[in-house]
C-alpha cells in the first residue's frame, strides 16, 4: 500500500471510532426541517472554492470550517446549531462546510483525524480548532458569538 492510502485508511478508522462507527444510533438529521441555509453557510465543493472563501475579506466576522461526513452522528447534531448561529448573526459568522468524503484533499491538507472538526480562521489564517460536539452553547462561546 502507498503511504497516502495507508494514511487515509487509518484516518477513516479513527473517524469511524470517534463518530460511533455508523452503528445507526444517530441516523436522523435535524437539518431537513431547518429550511434553506443562510448565505453565510457555504457548501465547499472544490479546494479552489475553499481557498477563495477563506481569502475573502470579512471584517469583524468569524469564519469557521466544519469538517464533517454524512454518516457521522455528532456531525449531524452540530450542523443545525451552526446554521442557527449563522442565521441569528448574519454577516458576523460564516460557516464553510467541507464533507471529508467529497473533499479528501482538504481533509488531508488540514490533517483531519476526527470529526466533527471545527477550524476557526482569522484574517485568512487558521487560529483555533475544536473536535467533537460540545453542544450549541459551548460552540457559540468558542466562536465568540453571544
C-alpha positions as CSV (number, residue, x, y, z in Angstrom):
1,X,0.0,0.0,0.0
2,X,1.2,3.5,-0.7
3,X,1.7,5.8,2.3
4,X,-1.2,8.1,1.4
5,X,-3.5,5.2,1.1
6,X,-2.4,3.8,4.4
7,X,-2.9,7.3,6.0
8,X,-6.4,7.7,4.6
9,X,-7.4,4.2,5.8
10,X,-6.0,5.0,9.2
11,X,-7.8,8.3,9.3
12,X,-11.1,6.6,8.3
13,X,-10.7,4.1,11.1
14,X,-10.2,7.0,13.6
15,X,-13.2,8.9,12.2
16,X,-15.4,5.8,12.4
17,X,-14.3,5.2,16.0
18,X,-14.9,8.8,17.1
19,X,-18.3,9.0,15.4
20,X,-19.7,5.7,16.6
21,X,-18.8,3.6,13.6
22,X,-22.1,4.1,11.8
23,X,-23.9,1.9,14.3
24,X,-27.2,3.5,13.3
25,X,-27.9,5.2,16.6
26,X,-27.7,8.7,15.2
27,X,-29.2,8.4,11.7
28,X,-31.8,11.2,12.0
29,X,-30.8,14.6,10.8
30,X,-32.5,17.7,12.0
31,X,-31.3,19.9,9.1
32,X,-34.1,18.6,6.9
33,X,-36.6,20.6,8.8
34,X,-34.5,23.7,9.3
35,X,-35.3,25.2,5.9
36,X,-32.7,26.6,3.5
37,X,-29.4,27.6,4.8
38,X,-28.5,31.3,5.1
39,X,-26.0,32.8,2.7
40,X,-23.4,32.6,5.5
41,X,-23.4,28.8,5.3
42,X,-21.4,27.7,2.3
43,X,-21.0,24.1,1.0
44,X,-17.5,23.8,-0.3
45,X,-17.3,21.7,-3.5
46,X,-13.7,22.3,-4.6
47,X,-10.4,23.2,-3.0
48,X,-10.3,26.4,-5.2
49,X,-13.6,27.5,-3.8
50,X,-12.4,26.8,-0.3
51,X,-9.3,28.9,-0.8
52,X,-11.4,31.8,-2.3
53,X,-13.8,31.8,0.6
54,X,-11.0,31.8,3.2
55,X,-9.3,34.7,1.3
56,X,-12.5,36.9,1.2
57,X,-12.3,40.0,3.4
58,X,-15.0,39.7,6.1
59,X,-14.1,42.4,8.7
60,X,-15.3,41.6,12.2
61,X,-16.8,38.3,11.1
62,X,-15.9,34.8,12.4
63,X,-15.1,32.2,9.7
64,X,-15.3,28.6,10.8
65,X,-14.8,25.5,8.7
66,X,-17.0,22.5,9.6
67,X,-15.2,19.3,8.5
68,X,-17.9,16.6,8.6
69,X,-19.4,13.5,6.9
70,X,-22.9,12.3,6.1
71,X,-22.5,9.2,8.2
72,X,-21.2,10.9,11.3
73,X,-23.8,11.2,14.1
74,X,-22.1,14.0,16.1
75,X,-21.7,15.9,12.8
76,X,-25.5,15.7,12.2
77,X,-26.0,17.2,15.7
78,X,-23.6,20.1,15.3
79,X,-24.8,21.1,11.7
80,X,-28.2,22.6,12.7
81,X,-26.5,24.5,15.6
82,X,-24.0,26.1,13.2
83,X,-26.9,27.0,10.8
84,X,-28.9,28.5,13.6
85,X,-25.9,30.6,14.8
86,X,-25.2,31.9,11.3
87,X,-28.9,32.7,10.8
88,X,-29.0,34.6,14.1
89,X,-25.8,36.5,13.3
90,X,-25.9,37.4,9.6
91,X,-22.6,38.9,8.4
92,X,-20.9,38.0,11.7
93,X,-20.5,34.2,11.3
94,X,-19.6,32.3,8.1
95,X,-19.7,28.5,8.1
96,X,-17.8,26.7,5.4
97,X,-19.0,23.1,5.2
98,X,-16.5,20.5,4.0
99,X,-17.6,16.9,3.5
100,X,-14.4,14.9,4.0
101,X,-15.7,12.1,1.8
102,X,-16.2,14.6,-1.1
103,X,-13.1,16.7,-0.4
104,X,-10.4,14.3,0.8
105,X,-7.6,16.6,-0.4
106,X,-8.9,19.3,2.0
107,X,-9.2,16.7,4.8
108,X,-5.6,15.7,4.1
109,X,-4.4,19.3,3.9
110,X,-5.8,20.1,7.3
111,X,-4.8,16.7,8.8
112,X,-8.4,15.8,9.8
113,X,-8.2,12.8,12.0
114,X,-11.5,13.1,13.9
115,X,-14.9,14.7,13.0
116,X,-16.7,16.9,13.6
117,X,-13.8,19.2,13.4
118,X,-14.3,23.0,13.5
119,X,-11.4,25.2,12.4
120,X,-11.7,28.9,13.1
121,X,-10.0,31.3,10.8
122,X,-8.9,34.9,11.5
123,X,-7.7,37.1,8.6
124,X,-7.4,34.1,6.3
125,X,-5.2,32.1,8.8
126,X,-6.2,29.2,11.0
127,X,-6.4,30.4,14.6
128,X,-8.1,27.5,16.6
129,X,-9.6,24.0,16.4
130,X,-12.3,22.2,18.2
131,X,-13.0,18.5,17.9
132,X,-16.4,16.8,18.7
133,X,-19.8,18.1,19.6
134,X,-19.8,20.0,22.9
135,X,-23.3,21.5,22.5
136,X,-24.7,24.7,20.9
137,X,-23.8,27.0,23.9
138,X,-20.2,25.7,24.0
139,X,-19.8,26.2,20.2
140,X,-21.3,29.7,20.4
141,X,-18.9,30.6,23.3
142,X,-15.9,29.1,21.4
143,X,-16.8,31.1,18.3
144,X,-17.2,34.3,20.4
145,X,-20.9,34.6,19.4
146,X,-23.3,35.9,22.1
